[in-house]
Amino acid sequence: MRDRTGLIVGHIESCADARGVRYSAKRFHAPSRAFRSLGEFWSADEAIRVLLDR
């Protein structure tokens, strides 16, 4: 996922769960060159909102 200026800020990953599909939001941390988890959510919209709000 990219921000408004085109920089990559993170990604959303879907994962099957016994209760349905979960979405994991991960933000890119440039100094460590790694993705950091922001949490798991029941909707993709929620995961995107968290990723863009931070």
RODO-2510 file (C-alpha; in nm, 4 decimals, decimal comma):
residues 54
     n   res          X          Y          Z
     1     m     0,0000     0,0000     0,0000
     2     r     0,1238     0,3476    -0,0853
     3     d     0,0548     0,6817     0,0790
     4     r    -0,0672     0,9909    -0,1069
     5     t     0,2864     1,0777    -0,2213
     6     g     0,3494     0,7292    -0,3619
     7     l     0,5744     0,5948    -0,0851
     8     i     0,5156     0,2386     0,0297
     9     v     0,3821     0,2445     0,3861
    10     g     0,2929    -0,1201     0,4367
    11     h     0,0733    -0,4057     0,3271
    12     i    -0,2397    -0,5968     0,4152
    13     e    -0,2325    -0,9743     0,4303
    14     s    -0,5376    -1,2019     0,4429
    15     c    -0,5357    -1,5264     0,6366
    16     a    -0,8026    -1,7946     0,6740
    17     d    -0,9185    -1,8418     1,0320
    18     a    -1,1563    -2,1057     1,1706
    19     r    -1,4068    -1,8219     1,2207
    20     g    -1,3528    -1,6474     0,8844
    21     v    -1,0931    -1,4353     0,7077
    22     r    -0,8615    -1,2160     0,9130
    23     y    -0,6609    -0,9242     0,7757
    24     s    -0,3186    -0,8356     0,9099
    25     a    -0,1896    -0,4800     0,8700
    26     k     0,1863    -0,4340     0,8569
    27     r     0,3685    -0,1005     0,8341
    28     f     0,7096    -0,0667     0,6706
    29     h     0,9782     0,0628     0,9086
    30     a     1,2515     0,2117     0,6889
    31     p     1,5390     0,2233     0,9439
    32     s     1,5138    -0,1514     1,0097
    33     r     1,3963    -0,2404     0,6569
    34     a     1,1254    -0,4577     0,8096
    35     f     0,7499    -0,4682     0,8417
    36     r     0,5947    -0,4211     1,1857
    37     s     0,2572    -0,5641     1,2743
    38     l    -0,0228    -0,3203     1,3563
    39     g    -0,2702    -0,5963     1,4396
    40     e    -0,5270    -0,8325     1,2909
    41     f    -0,8767    -0,7311     1,1882
    42     w    -1,2025    -0,8872     1,0696
    43     s    -1,2390    -0,6512     0,7728
    44     a    -0,9957    -0,5289     0,5104
    45     d    -1,1369    -0,1766     0,5496
    46     e    -1,0432    -0,1755     0,9177
    47     a    -0,6894    -0,2932     0,8427
    48     i    -0,6464    -0,0280     0,5737
    49     r    -0,7794     0,2442     0,8017
    50     v    -0,5286     0,1535     1,0748
    51     l    -0,2441     0,1409     0,8262
    52     l    -0,3246     0,4833     0,6819
    53     d    -0,4053     0,6500     1,0172
    54     r    -0,0625     0,5911     1,1681
***
